[in-house]
Amino acid sequence: MMTGCPICSKWEDEPELRIAELRHCYVSLNRDQFFTGYCFVYLKAHVTELFHLEPTTRDEVMAEVNAVAHALYNLFLPDKINYELLGNMAPHMHWHIVPRRKTDPLWPRPQWSEPHQELILEKEEYADRVAQVRLALQKV
């Protein structure tokens, strides 16, 4: 854990958004649900680049990312899943896994192409969505 890293502390800071603890990664729901089902997959260890991982670990991490994407696809039936691994603002390896629909106002542009009004859910709605994604992930 790196002091001051918002990704290192995310699991502890946002317990209400926790979906699953996997072997190498944590999975959390994004607070902004403008894109229904938008999740984060982030390494437990503070790592900044894929090439910093041993090949076997890298393969296992990518399998975890894939499992989350598969679960979101099965649950929300989007037109496309976007996978984003940037790390410019938070240099800790984390993926934005974003179900996208052709009907979303930003389609087909990247989610970052223009600002949007955040969609903040009620506490019960977060709990329900977290439970839905957790169950879908268990089925993958």
ZIVENTA-V218346 format. One record per backbone hydrogen bond with DSSP energy under -1.0 kcal/mol. CO is the residue of the C=O (numbers start at 1). NH is the residue of the N-H. E is the energy in kcal/mol with one decimal. If there is no record, write none. Layout:
co,nh,e
CO,NH,E
CO,NH,E
This chain:
co,nh,e
2,5,-1.9
5,9,-1.4
9,13,-2.8
10,14,-2.1
14,17,-1.8
15,18,-1.1
17,29,-2.7
20,27,-2.4
24,44,-2.7
25,22,-3.1
26,42,-2.2
27,19,-2.9
27,20,-1.6
28,40,-3.2
35,38,-2.3
38,30,-2.8
39,97,-2.8
40,28,-2.2
41,95,-3.2
42,26,-2.9
45,47,-1.3
47,93,-4.0
49,52,-1.5
50,53,-1.8
54,58,-3.0
55,59,-2.3
56,60,-2.1
57,61,-2.8
58,62,-2.5
59,63,-1.9
60,64,-1.8
61,65,-2.4
62,66,-2.5
63,67,-2.2
64,68,-2.0
65,69,-2.3
66,70,-2.8
67,71,-2.4
68,72,-2.6
69,73,-2.4
70,74,-2.6
71,75,-2.2
72,76,-2.8
73,77,-2.0
80,100,-3.3
82,98,-2.6
84,96,-2.5
90,92,-2.8
93,43,-1.8
95,41,-1.9
96,84,-1.9
97,39,-2.5
98,82,-2.7
100,79,-1.9
100,80,-1.8
101,104,-1.9
104,107,-1.9
106,109,-1.9
110,113,-2.3
119,33,-2.9
122,126,-2.2
123,127,-2.1
124,128,-2.3
125,129,-2.6
126,130,-3.0
127,131,-2.1
128,132,-2.3
129,133,-2.6
130,134,-2.6
131,135,-2.3
132,136,-2.4
133,137,-2.5
134,138,-1.9
135,139,-1.2
